[in-house]
C-alpha cells in the first residue's frame, strides 16, 4: 500500500470514527457535575457544555450573606460547577477518543512542530 493510499484509508477511518465520537461526546456533554460552597448553603450543577442546569440556595444563605457577598459566593460556586463539569467532560471524551483521531492529531502536531523548527532554523521566528 502506498503512503498516499494509507493516508486516504486513515482519513476515511478517522472521519467515520469522528461521527461516532461526536455522538458519544454529545451524550457525555449532558452529564452534570456539581459544586457547593464550604458551608453548603449554595450549590450549583452544570453540564459539560458549561450550561448551568440547577442552582440551590438554602434559606439560611439569604439570611447569612450580605447581598454583595452572596453574589460573589454564588458566582464562585457557579464557576466551580462549570470547571468540574468541563473537567469531567474532557476526561470522559479523552477516554473514548478513537485511535484514528489520535493518530491524525499526532500527525498534525508533528507537522506543526516540524514547521516551527524549520522557521526557527531559518530565522523566521524569535528565540523560544
N, CA, C and O atoms as CSV, one atom per row, in Angstrom:
chain,resi,resn,atom,element,x,y,z
A,1,UNK,N,N,0.854,-1.170,0.000
A,1,UNK,CA,C,0.000,0.000,0.000
A,1,UNK,C,C,0.903,1.237,0.000
A,1,UNK,O,O,1.852,1.333,0.778
A,2,UNK,N,N,0.586,2.169,-0.883
A,2,UNK,CA,C,1.388,3.388,-0.963
A,2,UNK,C,C,1.093,4.289,0.240
A,2,UNK,O,O,0.100,4.117,0.947
A,3,UNK,N,N,1.979,5.241,0.439
A,3,UNK,CA,C,1.786,6.185,1.550
A,3,UNK,C,C,0.494,6.972,1.351
A,3,UNK,O,O,-0.243,7.229,2.303
A,4,UNK,N,N,0.233,7.348,0.106
A,4,UNK,CA,C,-0.998,8.102,-0.188
A,4,UNK,C,C,-2.236,7.249,0.109
A,4,UNK,O,O,-3.201,7.740,0.695
A,5,UNK,N,N,-2.208,5.976,-0.293
A,5,UNK,CA,C,-3.333,5.079,-0.002
A,5,UNK,C,C,-3.529,4.921,1.502
A,5,UNK,O,O,-4.660,4.906,1.990
A,6,UNK,N,N,-2.424,4.803,2.231
A,6,UNK,CA,C,-2.503,4.663,3.687
A,6,UNK,C,C,-3.104,5.917,4.314
A,6,UNK,O,O,-3.907,5.826,5.243
A,7,UNK,N,N,-2.712,7.095,3.804
A,7,UNK,CA,C,-3.259,8.353,4.322
A,7,UNK,C,C,-4.756,8.453,4.039
A,7,UNK,O,O,-5.528,8.882,4.896
A,8,UNK,N,N,-5.162,8.051,2.825
A,8,UNK,CA,C,-6.585,8.091,2.479
A,8,UNK,C,C,-7.385,7.129,3.348
A,8,UNK,O,O,-8.484,7.454,3.796
A,9,UNK,N,N,-6.831,5.946,3.582
A,9,UNK,CA,C,-7.518,4.974,4.437
A,9,UNK,C,C,-7.642,5.502,5.863
A,9,UNK,O,O,-8.695,5.376,6.488
A,10,UNK,N,N,-6.561,6.094,6.376
A,10,UNK,CA,C,-6.599,6.669,7.720
A,10,UNK,C,C,-7.637,7.784,7.784
A,10,UNK,O,O,-8.381,7.887,8.759
A,11,UNK,N,N,-7.686,8.616,6.750
A,11,UNK,CA,C,-8.654,9.711,6.713
A,11,UNK,C,C,-10.083,9.173,6.748
A,11,UNK,O,O,-10.919,9.683,7.494
A,12,UNK,N,N,-10.364,8.152,5.950
A,12,UNK,CA,C,-11.706,7.564,5.931
A,12,UNK,C,C,-12.074,6.966,7.285
A,12,UNK,O,O,-13.188,7.155,7.774
A,13,UNK,N,N,-11.132,6.245,7.886
A,13,UNK,CA,C,-11.401,5.652,9.201
A,13,UNK,C,C,-11.599,6.746,10.245
A,13,UNK,O,O,-12.467,6.638,11.112
A,14,UNK,N,N,-10.786,7.802,10.157
A,14,UNK,CA,C,-10.896,8.900,11.123
A,14,UNK,C,C,-12.240,9.606,10.978
A,14,UNK,O,O,-12.873,9.942,11.979
A,15,UNK,N,N,-12.681,9.835,9.741
A,15,UNK,CA,C,-13.968,10.504,9.530
A,15,UNK,C,C,-15.116,9.684,10.114
A,15,UNK,O,O,-16.013,10.236,10.751
A,16,UNK,N,N,-15.092,8.375,9.899
A,16,UNK,CA,C,-16.134,7.511,10.461
A,16,UNK,C,C,-16.066,7.505,11.988
A,16,UNK,O,O,-17.094,7.530,12.665
A,17,UNK,N,N,-14.856,7.472,12.515
A,17,UNK,CA,C,-14.687,7.470,13.971
A,17,UNK,C,C,-15.151,8.785,14.580
A,17,UNK,O,O,-15.706,8.802,15.678
A,18,UNK,N,N,-14.925,9.890,13.870
A,18,UNK,CA,C,-15.336,11.202,14.379
A,18,UNK,C,C,-16.856,11.273,14.503
A,18,UNK,O,O,-17.373,11.822,15.476
A,19,UNK,N,N,-17.569,10.726,13.530
A,19,UNK,CA,C,-19.037,10.727,13.591
A,19,UNK,C,C,-19.503,10.007,14.855
A,19,UNK,O,O,-20.359,10.515,15.581
A,20,UNK,N,N,-18.950,8.839,15.117
A,20,UNK,CA,C,-19.321,8.074,16.316
A,20,UNK,C,C,-18.885,8.810,17.586
A,20,UNK,O,O,-19.622,8.855,18.571
A,21,UNK,N,N,-17.687,9.380,17.551
A,21,UNK,CA,C,-17.168,10.117,18.702
A,21,UNK,C,C,-18.070,11.307,19.025
A,21,UNK,O,O,-18.382,11.546,20.191
A,22,UNK,N,N,-18.490,12.052,18.004
A,22,UNK,CA,C,-19.351,13.217,18.233
A,22,UNK,C,C,-20.681,12.811,18.865
A,22,UNK,O,O,-21.206,13.520,19.722
A,23,UNK,N,N,-21.225,11.664,18.439
A,23,UNK,CA,C,-22.472,11.184,19.033
A,23,UNK,C,C,-22.264,10.897,20.516
A,23,UNK,O,O,-23.056,11.321,21.358
A,24,UNK,N,N,-21.190,10.174,20.824
A,24,UNK,CA,C,-20.902,9.833,22.222
A,24,UNK,C,C,-20.561,11.081,23.030
A,24,UNK,O,O,-20.984,11.211,24.179
A,25,UNK,N,N,-19.803,11.995,22.441
A,25,UNK,CA,C,-19.418,13.221,23.150
A,25,UNK,C,C,-20.642,14.076,23.450
A,25,UNK,O,O,-20.708,14.725,24.495
A,26,UNK,N,N,-21.608,14.079,22.539
A,26,UNK,CA,C,-22.843,14.824,22.779
A,26,UNK,C,C,-23.578,14.311,24.002
A,26,UNK,O,O,-24.101,15.091,24.798
A,27,UNK,N,N,-23.615,12.995,24.146
A,27,UNK,CA,C,-24.254,12.405,25.329
A,27,UNK,C,C,-23.460,12.741,26.586
A,27,UNK,O,O,-24.041,13.051,27.625
A,28,UNK,N,N,-22.137,12.678,26.492
A,28,UNK,CA,C,-21.299,12.991,27.659
A,28,UNK,C,C,-21.423,14.456,28.065
A,28,UNK,O,O,-21.299,14.782,29.246
A,29,UNK,N,N,-21.665,15.333,27.108
A,29,UNK,CA,C,-21.788,16.764,27.414
A,29,UNK,C,C,-22.999,17.052,28.286
A,29,UNK,O,O,-23.040,18.073,28.972
A,30,UNK,N,N,-23.980,16.166,28.266
A,30,UNK,CA,C,-25.188,16.376,29.073
A,30,UNK,C,C,-25.026,15.907,30.519
A,30,UNK,O,O,-25.889,16.169,31.357
A,31,UNK,N,N,-23.934,15.221,30.809
A,31,UNK,CA,C,-23.699,14.743,32.178
A,31,UNK,C,C,-23.377,15.942,33.070
A,31,UNK,O,O,-22.601,16.821,32.692
A,32,UNK,N,N,-23.981,15.964,34.253
A,32,UNK,CA,C,-23.817,17.096,35.169
A,32,UNK,C,C,-22.754,16.830,36.225
A,32,UNK,O,O,-22.495,15.689,36.609
A,33,UNK,N,N,-22.155,17.912,36.677
A,33,UNK,CA,C,-21.263,17.884,37.835
A,33,UNK,C,C,-21.647,19.076,38.697
A,33,UNK,O,O,-22.101,20.100,38.187
A,34,UNK,N,N,-21.466,18.941,39.993
A,34,UNK,CA,C,-21.893,19.997,40.896
A,34,UNK,C,C,-20.794,20.475,41.815
A,34,UNK,O,O,-19.749,19.843,41.964
A,35,UNK,N,N,-21.064,21.609,42.422
A,35,UNK,CA,C,-20.157,22.189,43.415
A,35,UNK,C,C,-21.022,22.894,44.450
A,35,UNK,O,O,-22.158,23.283,44.180
A,36,UNK,N,N,-20.454,23.046,45.636
A,36,UNK,CA,C,-21.185,23.791,46.658
A,36,UNK,C,C,-20.218,24.616,47.486
A,36,UNK,O,O,-19.017,24.351,47.539
A,37,UNK,N,N,-20.785,25.623,48.130
A,37,UNK,CA,C,-19.981,26.481,48.998
A,37,UNK,C,C,-19.499,25.673,50.200
A,37,UNK,O,O,-20.051,24.619,50.513
A,38,UNK,N,N,-18.477,26.173,50.860
A,38,UNK,CA,C,-17.924,25.459,52.024
A,38,UNK,C,C,-18.968,25.201,53.097
A,38,UNK,O,O,-18.954,24.168,53.766
A,39,UNK,N,N,-19.869,26.155,53.249
A,39,UNK,CA,C,-20.884,25.993,54.294
A,39,UNK,C,C,-22.108,25.216,53.808
A,39,UNK,O,O,-23.028,24.966,54.586
A,40,UNK,N,N,-22.127,24.832,52.529
A,40,UNK,CA,C,-23.223,24.037,51.992
A,40,UNK,C,C,-24.500,24.810,51.706
A,40,UNK,O,O,-25.512,24.218,51.331
A,41,UNK,N,N,-24.465,26.116,51.879
A,41,UNK,CA,C,-25.684,26.901,51.687
A,41,UNK,C,C,-25.983,27.192,50.215
A,41,UNK,O,O,-27.121,27.484,49.850
A,42,UNK,N,N,-24.946,27.108,49.375
A,42,UNK,CA,C,-25.092,27.404,47.948
A,42,UNK,C,C,-24.577,26.199,47.171
A,42,UNK,O,O,-23.495,25.686,47.457
A,43,UNK,N,N,-25.343,25.754,46.199
A,43,UNK,CA,C,-24.905,24.643,45.349
A,43,UNK,C,C,-25.340,24.926,43.917
A,43,UNK,O,O,-26.341,25.600,43.675
A,44,UNK,N,N,-24.571,24.399,42.982
A,44,UNK,CA,C,-24.907,24.566,41.567
A,44,UNK,C,C,-24.435,23.346,40.798
A,44,UNK,O,O,-23.500,22.655,41.204
A,45,UNK,N,N,-25.101,23.094,39.677
A,45,UNK,CA,C,-24.734,21.994,38.792
A,45,UNK,C,C,-24.635,22.548,37.386
A,45,UNK,O,O,-25.389,23.439,36.994
A,46,UNK,N,N,-23.693,22.007,36.636
A,46,UNK,CA,C,-23.508,22.403,35.239
A,46,UNK,C,C,-23.271,21.143,34.412
A,46,UNK,O,O,-22.947,20.082,34.947
A,47,UNK,N,N,-23.440,21.280,33.108
A,47,UNK,CA,C,-23.123,20.143,32.243
A,47,UNK,C,C,-21.814,20.422,31.498
A,47,UNK,O,O,-21.201,21.477,31.668
A,48,UNK,N,N,-21.402,19.470,30.680
A,48,UNK,CA,C,-20.112,19.566,30.002
A,48,UNK,C,C,-19.987,20.719,29.032
A,48,UNK,O,O,-18.876,21.085,28.650
A,49,UNK,N,N,-21.113,21.305,28.621
A,49,UNK,CA,C,-21.059,22.469,27.735
A,49,UNK,C,C,-20.875,23.765,28.520
A,49,UNK,O,O,-20.682,24.830,27.935
A,50,UNK,N,N,-20.937,23.669,29.855
A,50,UNK,CA,C,-20.814,24.850,30.699
A,50,UNK,C,C,-22.147,25.449,31.097
A,50,UNK,O,O,-22.193,26.415,31.859
A,51,UNK,N,N,-23.226,24.886,30.591
A,51,UNK,CA,C,-24.558,25.386,30.924
A,51,UNK,C,C,-24.881,25.068,32.382
A,51,UNK,O,O,-24.738,23.928,32.823
A,52,UNK,N,N,-25.315,26.077,33.120
A,52,UNK,CA,C,-25.762,25.872,34.495
A,52,UNK,C,C,-27.140,25.227,34.420
A,52,UNK,O,O,-28.055,25.768,33.799
A,53,UNK,N,N,-27.279,24.079,35.052
A,53,UNK,CA,C,-28.542,23.340,34.963
A,53,UNK,C,C,-29.408,23.481,36.206
A,53,UNK,O,O,-30.633,23.379,36.128
A,54,UNK,N,N,-28.772,23.717,37.362
A,54,UNK,CA,C,-29.529,23.882,38.610
A,54,UNK,C,C,-28.723,24.754,39.564
A,54,UNK,O,O,-27.492,24.752,39.550
A,55,UNK,N,N,-29.444,25.493,40.386
A,55,UNK,CA,C,-28.833,26.282,41.464
A,55,UNK,C,C,-29.708,26.097,42.695
A,55,UNK,O,O,-30.935,26.130,42.613
A,56,UNK,N,N,-29.056,25.902,43.838
A,56,UNK,CA,C,-29.802,25.765,45.089
A,56,UNK,C,C,-29.234,26.758,46.099
A,56,UNK,O,O,-28.030,26.784,46.352
A,57,UNK,N,N,-30.118,27.571,46.671
A,57,UNK,CA,C,-29.762,28.467,47.775
A,57,UNK,C,C,-30.617,28.066,48.965
A,57,UNK,O,O,-31.845,28.123,48.902
A,58,UNK,N,N,-29.986,27.671,50.020
A,58,UNK,CA,C,-30.741,27.374,51.241
A,58,UNK,C,C,-31.232,28.704,51.823
A,58,UNK,O,O,-30.601,29.745,51.644
A,59,UNK,N,N,-32.358,28.648,52.516
A,59,UNK,CA,C,-32.903,29.870,53.118
A,59,UNK,C,C,-31.871,30.576,53.975
A,59,UNK,O,O,-31.819,31.806,54.010
A,60,UNK,N,N,-31.060,29.808,54.657
A,60,UNK,CA,C,-30.066,30.412,55.547
A,60,UNK,C,C,-29.040,31.235,54.775
A,60,UNK,O,O,-28.433,32.142,55.344
A,61,UNK,N,N,-28.831,30.938,53.493
A,61,UNK,CA,C,-27.876,31.714,52.699
A,61,UNK,C,C,-28.364,33.148,52.553
A,61,UNK,O,O,-27.571,34.088,52.606
A,62,UNK,N,N,-29.651,33.313,52.372
A,62,UNK,CA,C,-30.205,34.652,52.203
A,62,UNK,C,C,-30.108,35.463,53.491
A,62,UNK,O,O,-30.016,36.689,53.451
A,63,UNK,N,N,-30.128,34.785,54.620
A,63,UNK,CA,C,-30.027,35.487,55.905
A,63,UNK,C,C,-28.574,35.670,56.335
A,63,UNK,O,O,-28.259,36.616,57.057
A,64,UNK,N,N,-27.692,34.782,55.904
A,64,UNK,CA,C,-26.310,34.780,56.380
A,64,UNK,C,C,-25.417,35.738,55.602
A,64,UNK,O,O,-24.595,36.439,56.193
A,65,UNK,N,N,-25.573,35.773,54.292
A,65,UNK,CA,C,-24.684,36.572,53.438
A,65,UNK,C,C,-25.247,37.966,53.219
A,65,UNK,O,O,-26.458,38.141,53.089
A,66,UNK,N,N,-24.358,38.963,53.179
A,66,UNK,CA,C,-24.749,40.287,52.689
A,66,UNK,C,C,-24.998,40.142,51.186
A,66,UNK,O,O,-24.512,39.188,50.579
A,67,UNK,N,N,-25.727,41.045,50.588
A,67,UNK,CA,C,-26.093,40.932,49.172
A,67,UNK,C,C,-24.867,40.801,48.272
A,67,UNK,O,O,-24.827,39.932,47.401
A,68,UNK,N,N,-23.859,41.666,48.480
A,68,UNK,CA,C,-22.676,41.604,47.618
A,68,UNK,C,C,-21.886,40.317,47.854
A,68,UNK,O,O,-21.352,39.736,46.910
A,69,UNK,N,N,-21.811,39.876,49.097
A,69,UNK,CA,C,-21.091,38.635,49.407
A,69,UNK,C,C,-21.835,37.427,48.845
A,69,UNK,O,O,-21.214,36.459,48.405
A,70,UNK,N,N,-23.163,37.486,48.860
A,70,UNK,CA,C,-23.955,36.393,48.298
A,70,UNK,C,C,-23.696,36.283,46.793
A,70,UNK,O,O,-23.510,35.185,46.270
A,71,UNK,N,N,-23.686,37.401,46.119
A,71,UNK,CA,C,-23.414,37.398,44.677
A,71,UNK,C,C,-22.043,36.830,44.359
A,71,UNK,O,O,-21.889,36.043,43.425
A,72,UNK,N,N,-21.051,37.229,45.138
A,72,UNK,CA,C,-19.688,36.725,44.937
A,72,UNK,C,C,-19.625,35.228,45.193
A,72,UNK,O,O,-18.992,34.491,44.437
A,73,UNK,N,N,-20.279,34.777,46.256
A,73,UNK,CA,C,-20.266,33.351,46.599
A,73,UNK,C,C,-20.997,32.523,45.542
A,73,UNK,O,O,-20.526,31.452,45.159
A,74,UNK,N,N,-22.139,33.012,45.074
A,74,UNK,CA,C,-22.884,32.294,44.032
A,74,UNK,C,C,-22.037,32.200,42.763
A,74,UNK,O,O,-21.955,31.136,42.149
A,75,UNK,N,N,-21.413,33.301,42.372
A,75,UNK,CA,C,-20.573,33.289,41.168
A,75,UNK,C,C,-19.434,32.282,41.302
A,75,UNK,O,O,-19.118,31.574,40.346
A,76,UNK,N,N,-18.820,32.214,42.475
A,76,UNK,CA,C,-17.720,31.268,42.690
A,76,UNK,C,C,-18.201,29.821,42.585
A,76,UNK,O,O,-17.514,28.975,42.012
A,77,UNK,N,N,-19.372,29.543,43.133
A,77,UNK,CA,C,-19.919,28.179,43.070
A,77,UNK,C,C,-20.307,27.834,41.632
A,77,UNK,O,O,-20.094,26.706,41.187
A,78,UNK,N,N,-20.874,28.794,40.908
A,78,UNK,CA,C,-21.218,28.550,39.502
A,78,UNK,C,C,-19.969,28.212,38.692
A,78,UNK,O,O,-19.966,27.258,37.913
A,79,UNK,N,N,-18.907,29.000,38.879
A,79,UNK,CA,C,-17.647,28.738,38.161
A,79,UNK,C,C,-17.079,27.375,38.528
A,79,UNK,O,O,-16.605,26.642,37.661
A,80,UNK,N,N,-17.125,27.037,39.810
A,80,UNK,CA,C,-16.595,25.739,40.251
A,80,UNK,C,C,-17.381,24.588,39.623
A,80,UNK,O,O,-16.793,23.590,39.208
A,81,UNK,N,N,-18.701,24.723,39.553
A,81,UNK,CA,C,-19.521,23.676,38.926
A,81,UNK,C,C,-19.183,23.548,37.445
A,81,UNK,O,O,-19.067,22.440,36.922
A,82,UNK,N,N,-19.025,24.681,36.774
A,82,UNK,CA,C,-18.664,24.647,35.356
A,82,UNK,C,C,-17.292,24.005,35.148
A,82,UNK,O,O,-17.110,23.209,34.227
A,83,UNK,N,N,-16.339,24.349,35.997
A,83,UNK,CA,C,-14.993,23.775,35.874
A,83,UNK,C,C,-15.006,22.268,36.109
A,83,UNK,O,O,-14.352,21.519,35.384
A,84,UNK,N,N,-15.752,21.823,37.124
A,84,UNK,CA,C,-15.840,20.379,37.392
A,84,UNK,C,C,-16.502,19.649,36.232
A,84,UNK,O,O,-16.045,18.584,35.818
A,85,UNK,N,N,-17.578,20.225,35.710
A,85,UNK,CA,C,-18.278,19.587,34.594
A,85,UNK,C,C,-17.389,19.544,33.359
A,85,UNK,O,O,-17.357,18.541,32.646
A,86,UNK,N,N,-16.678,20.616,33.108
A,86,UNK,CA,C,-15.784,20.652,31.938
A,86,UNK,C,C,-14.666,19.626,32.089
A,86,UNK,O,O,-14.342,18.908,31.143
A,87,UNK,N,N,-14.079,19.559,33.277
A,87,UNK,CA,C,-13.009,18.589,33.526
A,87,UNK,C,C,-13.520,17.160,33.342
A,87,UNK,O,O,-12.848,16.330,32.730
A,88,UNK,N,N,-14.701,16.878,33.868
A,88,UNK,CA,C,-15.282,15.538,33.717
A,88,UNK,C,C,-15.540,15.228,32.247
A,88,UNK,O,O,-15.304,14.108,31.792
A,89,UNK,N,N,-16.026,16.221,31.505
A,89,UNK,CA,C,-16.295,16.033,30.080
A,89,UNK,C,C,-15.002,15.767,29.305
A,89,UNK,O,O,-14.944,14.847,28.489
A,90,UNK,N,N,-13.983,16.559,29.558
A,90,UNK,CA,C,-12.699,16.376,28.863
A,90,UNK,C,C,-12.112,15.008,29.183
A,90,UNK,O,O,-11.649,14.306,28.284
A,91,UNK,N,N,-12.129,14.626,30.454
A,91,UNK,CA,C,-11.597,13.312,30.834
A,91,UNK,C,C,-12.376,12.180,30.166
A,91,UNK,O,O,-11.785,11.212,29.687
A,92,UNK,N,N,-13.694,12.306,30.136
A,92,UNK,CA,C,-14.524,11.259,29.534
A,92,UNK,C,C,-14.312,11.179,28.026
A,92,UNK,O,O,-14.227,10.085,27.469
A,93,UNK,N,N,-14.228,12.328,27.366
A,93,UNK,CA,C,-14.028,12.291,25.914
A,93,UNK,C,C,-12.613,11.846,25.561
A,93,UNK,O,O,-12.414,11.175,24.548
A,94,UNK,N,N,-11.634,12.207,26.376
A,94,UNK,CA,C,-10.270,11.709,26.136
A,94,UNK,C,C,-10.233,10.186,26.212
A,94,UNK,O,O,-9.504,9.534,25.464
A,95,UNK,N,N,-11.023,9.629,27.118
A,95,UNK,CA,C,-11.032,8.176,27.314
A,95,UNK,C,C,-11.649,7.435,26.129
A,95,UNK,O,O,-11.334,6.267,25.898
A,96,UNK,N,N,-12.522,8.102,25.379
A,96,UNK,CA,C,-13.165,7.431,24.243
A,96,UNK,C,C,-12.649,7.930,22.895
A,96,UNK,O,O,-13.205,7.580,21.854
A,97,UNK,N,N,-11.602,8.737,22.903
A,97,UNK,CA,C,-11.054,9.268,21.656
A,97,UNK,C,C,-10.603,8.109,20.771
A,97,UNK,O,O,-9.744,7.325,21.173
A,98,UNK,N,N,-11.169,7.993,19.579
A,98,UNK,CA,C,-10.791,6.885,18.702
A,98,UNK,C,C,-9.310,6.949,18.327
A,98,UNK,O,O,-8.765,8.039,18.151
A,99,UNK,N,N,-8.660,5.802,18.203
A,99,UNK,CA,C,-7.235,5.795,17.858
A,99,UNK,C,C,-6.952,6.486,16.528
A,99,UNK,O,O,-5.888,7.081,16.355
A,100,UNK,N,N,-7.894,6.415,15.586
A,100,UNK,CA,C,-7.694,7.073,14.293
A,100,UNK,C,C,-7.603,8.585,14.459
A,100,UNK,O,O,-6.795,9.242,13.804
A,101,UNK,N,N,-8.434,9.127,15.334
A,101,UNK,CA,C,-8.421,10.567,15.574
A,101,UNK,C,C,-7.140,10.958,16.304
A,101,UNK,O,O,-6.525,11.975,15.985
A,102,UNK,N,N,-6.745,10.155,17.274
A,102,UNK,CA,C,-5.494,10.421,17.987
A,102,UNK,C,C,-4.314,10.393,17.019
A,102,UNK,O,O,-3.398,11.207,17.139
A,103,UNK,N,N,-4.325,9.472,16.068
A,103,UNK,CA,C,-3.240,9.381,15.083
A,103,UNK,C,C,-3.217,10.615,14.189
A,103,UNK,O,O,-2.146,11.148,13.902
A,104,UNK,N,N,-4.379,11.073,13.748
A,104,UNK,CA,C,-4.441,12.292,12.939
A,104,UNK,C,C,-3.935,13.483,13.753
A,104,UNK,O,O,-3.186,14.311,13.235
A,105,UNK,N,N,-4.337,13.574,15.017
A,105,UNK,CA,C,-3.853,14.664,15.870
A,105,UNK,C,C,-2.338,14.611,16.008
A,105,UNK,O,O,-1.676,15.649,15.979
A,106,UNK,N,N,-1.781,13.406,16.159
A,106,UNK,CA,C,-0.334,13.253,16.280
A,106,UNK,C,C,0.361,13.703,14.997
A,106,UNK,O,O,1.383,14.385,15.059
A,107,UNK,N,N,-0.179,13.330,13.835
A,107,UNK,CA,C,0.409,13.722,12.551
A,107,UNK,C,C,0.389,15.240,12.396
A,107,UNK,O,O,1.382,15.838,11.983
A,108,UNK,N,N,-0.740,15.860,12.728
A,108,UNK,CA,C,-0.854,17.321,12.634
A,108,UNK,C,C,0.136,17.991,13.581
A,108,UNK,O,O,0.805,18.953,13.202
A,109,UNK,N,N,0.234,17.487,14.817
A,109,UNK,CA,C,1.172,18.066,15.783
A,109,UNK,C,C,2.611,17.920,15.297
A,109,UNK,O,O,3.405,18.852,15.429
A,110,UNK,N,N,2.956,16.760,14.738
A,110,UNK,CA,C,4.305,16.560,14.193
A,110,UNK,C,C,4.594,17.560,13.079
A,110,UNK,O,O,5.688,18.121,13.017
A,111,UNK,N,N,3.613,17.787,12.196
A,111,UNK,CA,C,3.793,18.743,11.102
A,111,UNK,C,C,3.982,20.159,11.643
A,111,UNK,O,O,4.828,20.905,11.150
A,112,UNK,N,N,3.200,20.527,12.652
A,112,UNK,CA,C,3.346,21.858,13.254
A,112,UNK,C,C,4.700,22.008,13.928
A,112,UNK,O,O,5.339,23.055,13.819
A,113,UNK,N,N,5.139,20.971,14.622
A,113,UNK,CA,C,6.455,21.006,15.270
A,113,UNK,C,C,7.564,21.135,14.237
A,113,UNK,O,O,8.512,21.897,14.425
A,114,UNK,N,N,7.443,20.390,13.147
A,114,UNK,CA,C,8.445,20.426,12.080
A,114,UNK,C,C,8.512,21.826,11.466
A,114,UNK,O,O,9.597,22.360,11.239
A,115,UNK,N,N,7.330,22.420,11.197
A,115,UNK,CA,C,7.295,23.767,10.636
A,115,UNK,C,C,7.918,24.785,11.586
A,115,UNK,O,O,8.680,25.652,11.160
A,116,UNK,N,N,7.595,24.678,12.861
A,116,UNK,CA,C,8.148,25.609,13.848
A,116,UNK,C,C,9.667,25.475,13.925
A,116,UNK,O,O,10.375,26.477,14.029
A,117,UNK,N,N,10.165,24.250,13.873
A,117,UNK,CA,C,11.617,24.028,13.903
A,117,UNK,C,C,12.270,24.606,12.651
A,117,UNK,O,O,13.327,25.231,12.734
A,118,UNK,N,N,11.647,24.401,11.497
A,118,UNK,CA,C,12.179,24.948,10.249
A,118,UNK,C,C,12.203,26.478,10.309
A,118,UNK,O,O,13.197,27.093,9.925
A,119,UNK,N,N,11.113,27.100,10.790
A,119,UNK,CA,C,11.063,28.558,10.909
A,119,UNK,C,C,12.136,29.067,11.858
A,119,UNK,O,O,12.749,30.106,11.610
A,120,UNK,N,N,12.363,28.338,12.945
A,120,UNK,CA,C,13.400,28.741,13.893
A,120,UNK,C,C,14.775,28.676,13.234
A,120,UNK,O,O,15.575,29.603,13.361
A,121,UNK,N,N,15.046,27.570,12.524
A,121,UNK,CA,C,16.349,27.420,11.852
A,121,UNK,C,C,16.558,28.483,10.783
A,121,UNK,O,O,17.677,28.956,10.587
A,122,UNK,N,N,15.498,28.855,10.100
A,122,UNK,CA,C,15.586,29.840,9.023
A,122,UNK,C,C,15.567,31.273,9.555
A,122,UNK,O,O,15.683,32.227,8.786
A,123,UNK,N,N,15.421,31.416,10.856
A,123,UNK,CA,C,15.398,32.752,11.449
A,123,UNK,C,C,14.093,33.493,11.227
A,123,UNK,O,O,14.059,34.723,11.276
A,124,UNK,N,N,13.026,32.761,10.984
A,124,UNK,CA,C,11.730,33.387,10.727
A,124,UNK,C,C,10.960,33.687,12.005
A,124,UNK,O,O,9.954,34.395,11.975
A,125,UNK,N,N,11.424,33.154,13.112
A,125,UNK,CA,C,10.803,33.438,14.408
A,125,UNK,C,C,11.903,33.769,15.400
A,125,UNK,O,O,13.066,33.420,15.200
A,126,UNK,N,N,11.522,34.440,16.458
A,126,UNK,CA,C,12.489,34.768,17.505
A,126,UNK,C,C,12.813,33.550,18.345
A,126,UNK,O,O,12.185,32.503,18.188
A,127,UNK,N,N,13.783,33.672,19.231
A,127,UNK,CA,C,14.126,32.544,20.101
A,127,UNK,C,C,12.951,32.181,20.991
A,127,UNK,O,O,12.198,33.051,21.427
A,128,UNK,N,N,12.803,30.922,21.250
A,128,UNK,CA,C,11.698,30.417,22.066
A,128,UNK,C,C,12.103,30.349,23.508
A,128,UNK,O,O,11.305,29.947,24.354
